[in-house]
Amino acid sequence: MQIRAHVVQILLCNYDLYCTLKLFVMKRFTAFLFVLMTLSLAVAGTGTWQDQSSGTLDLLRSLHFADENTGWIVGDMGTILKTTNAGQTWSPQSSGYNTPLEGVHFIDDQRGWVVGQGGLILHTQNGGSSWSLQEGPYSGHLRAVFFIDESHGWVVGSSEHILHTADGGQSWNFQNSGSINNLRAVAFTDNQRGWTVGDSGTIMHTSDGGETWEEQDSDTSRILTAVHFFDENSGWVSGTMGTIVKTTDGGENWTELSTGTSAGMYALSFTGLQNGWAAGDNGDIIFTNDGGDSWSGQDSGIFNWLWSLDFPDPHHGFACGHAGVIIKYTSDPQMDAPELFSPADDEEDLTTPVHFSWEELSEADSYRIQVSNTYGFVTRLLDQQGIQESYFEAEHLPSATTFFWRVYAENDAGTSSWSEVYSFSTAQPLLPDPVILVAPENEAVIEVEDEEEEIWLIWLTASPEATEYHLKIANDSHFDDIVVDTQGLND
């Protein structure tokens, strides 16, 4: 039997500090631990957590999945690991640095960013085959990164620093967080609304892309380490001492939830409004199926501290942490995933409203549809649950844009897996037809006795594409001498 040394990492009072103590124990005891940590154990519900081989003993700090198969993990000594087969194997990628890496985020299976200590920001456009350095204005400790699309991203770190880019990281600029505390996590629901969390119960919110940040009352003073928002209203934040707080109104009010544990919950992930997981101290994992109103423990099968957690779909999740540990959650779908019908994959030049249809499943009670402008569904322009029919209509989707969509089915027993991801693109906007001038008639002469007397200008349009009008009045036919220039008329 092959024996390996186990690493126990002891957390000091400062959240950021740890030391590593290698314990070489008796052969029999080491063998017992090895078997125990690789068992696949049943957990509450229908899923199991199973240990995966990372090939490293480095501390793994953050992970992110673009889909159920493709994901990345970053950690100490510049470690970057990638899987393309749902964690069956993890392959190292060269970051070019030995700096501790603390945050990773991808918007699809090709484009992603990594941040770390020393102000390090790395970017890839080829799935991590190569990483390039992006210059930032800060040389301190960067802990988390979040991109809403290929252009707009935020990084947070020590000493209340927030960095922002609007050009994919070609340039980074400071934003004033308004906080004096270290910031540890960040999440956005679109390129305007976002939240960042950190020490002393700090929760900061922006509704203008970070131009201004306002503090929200978190209902706790503990260190907050993770934030997840399902939409602009519903969000959860977790931290030390079993702390999880929830909002249903965008953070105007936060309520501390009863988790039943005093273990630190450093990582958090939700797959919808109801099902969510939190993980932290000693491999502890808790699960909710009612939005956080109640929590139950799940047996991870390991005792390593867990720092990051991500569920790419309701049936597959991953966590990572101390001593190179990676574990995977798997549950059995309660029915087959529906087949997508319309729009067909790669269909082009669709006009709104867009009509979606998919396979009707006899065992399904309802369906959930998501539409995003990113393959990884980072931004969801549509996320509708409880659809009773196998079709849906979306009226307001931007023109000249590529979208991705998927569907799953659900009933009282649970959900199916997500369907395949299909893409489609909307057409260029149609130009409205010219308006028809009605009154005054052409070359009409109007006698005005009072300068304040109103003159009605009336026109017609048969074009439904017209949303507003631009009116100009001039003293000459070339409109060189303009006396009225009004835009944004709606009538």
N, C-alpha and C positions, 0 to 999 in steps of 0.2 A: 504493500500500500504506500502510495506517495504521500509524504508528509510535507506540509508547507507551514511556514511561520505565519502567525496571525498578528495583525496590528491593532492595538487598542489605542484610540485617540481620545485624550482627556481634554474636555472643554474647560477653559479657565473662565473667570468671572467676566472678562471682556469677550463679547460675542465674536470678535474678529480673531482672537488669539487662541491658539491650540498648541499642544505639544504632542509628539508621537513617542510612544514607548513600545518597543518591540519585546514581546514576551515569547520566549522559547520554552515551551512546556513539554511535559512528558509525552511520549509517542502515543500512548493510549488516549489521553485527554485531547490531544490535537486531532487525532483521527475522528473522535466523536464530534468535535466542533465542525470538522469538514463535512461530515455526513449531514449534520443538522442544518447547516447553512445552505445546502444544495437541495434539500427536500422541497417538493412542491406541496404546499399545505392548503387545505380548504379554508376559505374565509367566509365571513358573513355574506350572504347572498349567494350568487352562483359562480363567483370567480375565484381564481387562485393566483397567488404571487409566487414567482419562481426566480431563483438566483440565475444571473447570466455571467458569463466570463468576460471580464473587461480587458484582461491582459496587463493590468497595472495595479499597483498598490497606492498610487497617488490619490489625494483627496479630489473627488469629482464634485464640482460645485454647481453646475447648471446644465440643463438639457432642454432640447426643443425638437419636436417632430413636425415635419412638413406634412406627413400622412402616416398611416399606421405602419409603413415599412421603412421610411427614410427619416433618420434622425441624427442629431449630433449631441455630444457631451463634451464639456470643457472642464479643466481643472488645473491643479498645481503643475509646476514645471513646464508650462506652456502646452499642456496636454489637450489635444483635440481628437476625439474618437467619432467615427461615423459608422452607421449601419444602413444597409439597403434591403435587409431581409428581416425586419422586425426584431432585431436584436439577437438573431441566431449567431451572428458573428459581428464583432466590432473591430474596425480597422483604424489604426492611428493615421492621422494627417499631420503634416509638418506645419506648425505655426510660425517657425523661424525664431521663436523666443522661448526662454525658460521662465518667464514671468507667470505668476499665478493668474489664470484666466477665470473670471467670475460670472460672466453673463454671455448668453448666446441667443440669437433670434434669427429665424429665416422666414421670408415671405413666400417662398416656394422651394422646390427641390434644388435650385441653383443659387439663389441670391440670399446671402446672410451676412451677419455681423457678429463679432466677438469683442468683448471689452474685458479689461483687467487692470491690475495694479500698474502704477507708473503712468497712468493716463493712456494706456494702450487701447487703440481701436483698430481692429482688423476687418477686412471685407473680402468676400469671395463672390464671383459671378459664375463659378463652374462647380458648385456643390462642394467646395472645399479642396479641390485638387490643387489649387494654389490660393494663397492668402496675401493680400497687399495691405500695407500700412496706410491708415488715414490720419492725417495730421489734425490734432485737436488742440484747444487752447489751455488744457489743464493737464498737469503731470501727476496728479494725485491718484487716489484710489477710486476706480470706477467699478460699480457693482452690478449694474443691470442695464439692459438695452432693449428697446421696443421699437419696431418699425410698423407703421400702419399701411405703407405701400412702398414702392421702390424709391420714393423721394423723401418722405417725411419720417423722421426718427428722433428718438430721445434717448439720452443716457443719463443715469443718475449715479451719485457716489458720495464720498465722504464730504464733510463740511458743507452740507446743503447744496452741493453743486448739481446743476442741471445743464446738459448740453443738448442742442437742437440742430438738426440739419433739414433743409428743404430741397437738397439736391443729391440725395443718396449718400452723403458723407464726403462729397468733394470739399465742402466747407462746414465747419462746426462753430457754433456760437453759444455763449453763455446765455442762460435765462435766469432771471431772479426768482428763486423759489419762495422767498419770503420767510424761510425757515432757518433756524440756527442749528438744526439737528442733522446727523448723518441720514442719508436717504438710501434705501436698500432695494426697492422694487418700483416698477413703473408699468402702467398699462393704459392704453387708449382704446376708445370705441370707434373713433373716426379721427380725422386730422385736426379736430378742434377740441374734443372733450377727452380729458385724461386725468389720471390720478397717480400720485407717487406717495410712498409710505416709508417710515423710518423710525428712528429712536424716539423715546418718550411719547409714544402714541401718536406720532405725527402722521396726519393724512392731509395732503395738499391737493387741490383740484383746480383745473383750468378749463375754461369753455371757449378759449380763443387761441388754441394751439400752443399755449405756454407763454404768450405775451405777458399775461398776468396769472399769478397763482394765489389762491385763497385757502386758508386753513379751514378744515372741517373738524368738528368735535367727534373724536373717535370713540368716546366713552371708555378709554383706557389710557394708562400711562406707560404701558409695557412696550418693549421693542417690537416693532412690526416689520415683518420680513418678506411677506408675499401679498400680492393683490391680484384679484381676478374679477373682471366685469363681463357679464353675459351680454348686456346691452347698456344703454345710457342710464338706466335706472337701477338695475340689479347687480350688486357687487358684493364681494367678500374679501376680507383682509385677515391674515393670520400672523401669529408671532409667538413670543416666548410664553411660558407658563400656561400652555393650552389655550391661548387667546385666539378667538375667532370672532370678528364683528361683521355685521351684515347691514346693507342698506337696500331699500326698495325705491328710493326717491333721488338717486344720483348722488347721495352723500349728504343731503341736507340733514338727515338723521341717521345715526349709526347705533346699532343695538348689539351689545355683547351677548353671544350665544353660550349656552351651556354645553360644553364638549365632553364633560365627564373625565377629563384628564388634566394633569398639571404638567405634562410633558410639553416641551417646546414644539410647536407646529410651524416649522420653518418653510414649508412648501404647501402649495394649494392648487387644485385644478378642478374645474367643473365642466361637465359635458352638456349641461342644460340648466334650466331653472331649478331642477330638483336634485339631480345626482352629482355629488362632489366628494373629493377626497382631500385629506390633509395628512402630512407626514413630518416626522422630526426625530426627537430623541430616541435612541436605543432601538431604531427600526420601527417605532410606533406609527401605525397608520389608522386613521379613523375615517368612517364613511357615513354619508347622509343620503337619503332618498326623498327628503322632504324640504330641500332648500336650506338645511342647516338647523331646523327646529329641533331635530334629535340626531345624535351621532352614536355609532357603534364601532367597536374595534375590529380591525382585520389583522390577521396574523401574517406578517410579512415573511416570516421564516428566518429573519436575520436580526442582529443586534447592533448593527452599525448605525450611526447617526445618518439621517437622510436630509439632504439639503435642497433637492429639486425634484419636481413631480410634473408630469405632463401626460394628459390623456388625449391622443389624437382622435379618438372616437369612443363611444360608450363601452366598448368591449375590449379595448387595449389601452394599457397605461404603463408608464415607466417611471422609475425613481432611481436616484443615484446619491452617493454620499461618501463617507469615510472609507479609507482602505480600498479604493477602487470598486466599491460595491455597485452593482446594477441589478435591479430586480424588475420583472415584467409582470403585469396583471393581465389575465385573459379570462373572459367569460364567454359562454356559449350564447350566440344570438337566439332569440326565441322564434325567429322565422327567417325565411330567406329575404335578402335585400330586394327591393322592387327594381324592375328594369325601367330605365328612362326611355321615354318615347319622343317627346317634343319639348323644346327644340332639339334637333338631332345634334350629335357631337360635331363641333366645328361649323355649325350653320352660321351664315353670315347675313348682314344687312337686314336684321329684324327691326320692325317698327313697333312702337308701343301702342297699346298694351301688349306685353309678351305673354303668350299662353303656354303654360307648362302642363305636361301630362306624363303619367307613368303607369306602370302595371298595377292593377287593383289586386290586392291579396285578400283571400277569403278570411284569413285569420287576423287581419289587421283591423283595429278599431279606429285608428287615425294615422296621419302622416305628418312628418316634419320636413320642410324644405328650407334649404339655405342657398342664397345667391351671393357671390362675392366677386370682387375684381382682382383677387389674388388666389392663386392655386391652393395656398395653405389656409384659406378662409379666415385670414387675420381680420379683415374688415368684412362685415356681413351687411350688405345693403338690404337683404331680406332674410329674416329668420322667423319663420312662422310655424308654430306647433298646433296640434289639435285639428288639422284639416280633415274633414270627414269624407271628402271625395278624393279621387285619384287625379285631380287636376287643380290648377291654381292660376290666377291671372295677376300679373304685376303691371301696374299702370305707369309708374314713374321711375323708369330706369334711364340713366344718362345716355345720350346718343354717342355714336362713334367710339364705343368702349367694348373691350372684350370682358366677358363674364364667365364665371364657373358656377355650376349648380349641382346639387346632390339632394337625395331624399332618403329618409328611413321610415320604416313602419313601426307602429307601437300598439301594444294592447296591455291588459292588466298584468301579464306575465313579464313584460319587458319590451325590448326593442330589437329590431333587426340591426344588422350592420348598415353602415352607409352604403348607398348605391355606388356605382362607378361615378367618377366626376366627369361631367360633360362640359364643354365650353361652347359659347356662342358670342356673336358680336352684333351690336346694334348699328343701324345705318347712320350715315351722316344726316344732320338735321335738314329737313326740307325748307327751302326758302319760301316765305309766304308770297302769294300773288299780290300784284300791285293793287293798291286801294283805288276805289272809284270816288272821285270828288262829286258831291251832290249839291252842296250849297255853301257859299253863294255860287251861282252859275259862272262859267267862264266869261270874262270881260264884263261882269256885272258892275254897275255903278251904284253904290250905297250912300245915301245921304245920311250924315250923322249930325244931329243937332246938339248932342251933349257928348263931351269927351268921355264920360263914364257910361255911355250907352253900350250895351253888350251886343256883339255881333256873333251869331252862332255859325260855327264851321262844322259841316256835317259830311261824313264820308262813309262808304260801305266797303266791306271786304267779305269775300266768300271763302277765305282761306282759314282753316282751323289751326294752321301753324302759327298764326299771329298771336303773340302774347302781350305786346304793347306797341305803342306808336310814337313816332318822332315827328313833331310838327315844326316847320319853318315858315315864316312869313318875311318877305323882302320887298323892297321898293323897286327891284329890277328883276328881270327874267333870268339873269345869270346868278342871282342870289349872292351878289357882292355886298349889297347894303341890307343886311338882315336886321329886322326889327323884333322878331320873335323867334326863339329857338328853345323848344321845350321837348324833353324826352320823358319816357316812362308813362305816357298816357295809356290808360287801360280801357277807355270807352271810345 
